[in-house]
């Protein structure tokens, strides 16, 4: 549909725009952004009065696990897409650790074909190695032709340096970014928690920060030698952030992402939340959390990505050492960013939008991330005054595994448009779906 969104506070980092404006959408594209847009007589474009809301380029998450194919008891493309638009995301990038692994063009094409029919833009990364076994590099040219926006063996590192180096060199030829899950396998131990005081208190060995940092440094050096684009996933340690900062300064083609749990929580959360606070890499110390926040503030860390990882209650269990790694994040990320990054002053609201929309789009060359004329009409409308309490039972995702249950947040996406289509709409006070609240009846709609 065509729409005229009237009276929003428009925040678009790509255009350095931050002020009241109207947004005219025609045929799924941004037709105009400006003050007091007036429709021609007889122009029957529906008008939505969105004064009091902030309009931003649709949020983009470059790291999600929709578990489809192979693990649809945890999540499906349909439930993942519903969770995404409910959280204000108009595009997501799925990881390849499915069953079968996204290591062949036919599997990737099937996923993207099914995702095209949903209310969220579904992208995917191909695997770095066949079966994610770390031995043989995938046919990268074929994966790119099938629609891969990058490659990764996320869930594990490519352990052999020679294989990773080969992948980086081939990825450079094909214009692909290699995203790296940085954990040295020989230092993973029980993979339950950060190695430190809390682990010792619980009688666990945990995973040292060194496991992540060794792999970050190795992959930085390999990428530098190969002249390839490297992306560090879910960075979690202070020294890792500094390594990326120094690598950027010397010209390495590296970008990085941080997950909300790593800028919100520390290792002590497992004492109160148990396996709901277990992920890989694990939660670290307060020094590490602070370093991640500062890395986001100064641009060392380019993007916020949720690492949305749904599991069933049985898979999570109660045993910290045996429970599955990962939490869901699509429906809480915006609120957490506002609370833990904007409110303390690490980022402005525009800076948060940049890390959650504009920068992710640029990083992987995806459509969106901008409200510039001619861009896809992917728009997220946010009520910054909306207070709400995290309630996992109300999630659109099949996953309920969150350490933020019961947390009070302020600021929430209340309307999400993808290609000009209204894909998610909730009353800002009641959380119900009616759109009528925003229709401007005086416009003859």
Secondary structure, DSSP 4 states (H G I P E B T S, - for coil): --EEEEEEEEEEGGGTEEEEEEEEEETTEEEEEETT--PPTT---EEEE-TTSEEEEPEEEEEEE--TTT-TTT--HHHHHHHHHHTTEEEEEE-S-SSS-S-SHHHHHHHHHHHTTSSSEEEEPBPSBGGG-SSSB--HHHHHHHT-S-EE-TTS----HHHHHHHHHHHHHHT-PEEE----GGG-TT-SSBSSHHHHHHT---B-HHHHHHHHHHHHHHHHHHT--EEE-S---HHHHHHHHHHHHTT--EEEEE-HHHHH--TTHHHHHGGGG--SSPP--HHHHHHHHHHHHHTSS-EE---EE---HHHH-S-TTTSPP----TTTHHHHHIIIIITTTSS-HHHHHIIIIIHHHHHHT-S-S---TTSB--EEEEEEEEEEE--GGG-SSS----TTTT-EEEEEEEEEEETTEEEEE--TTT-----GGGB-GGGT-
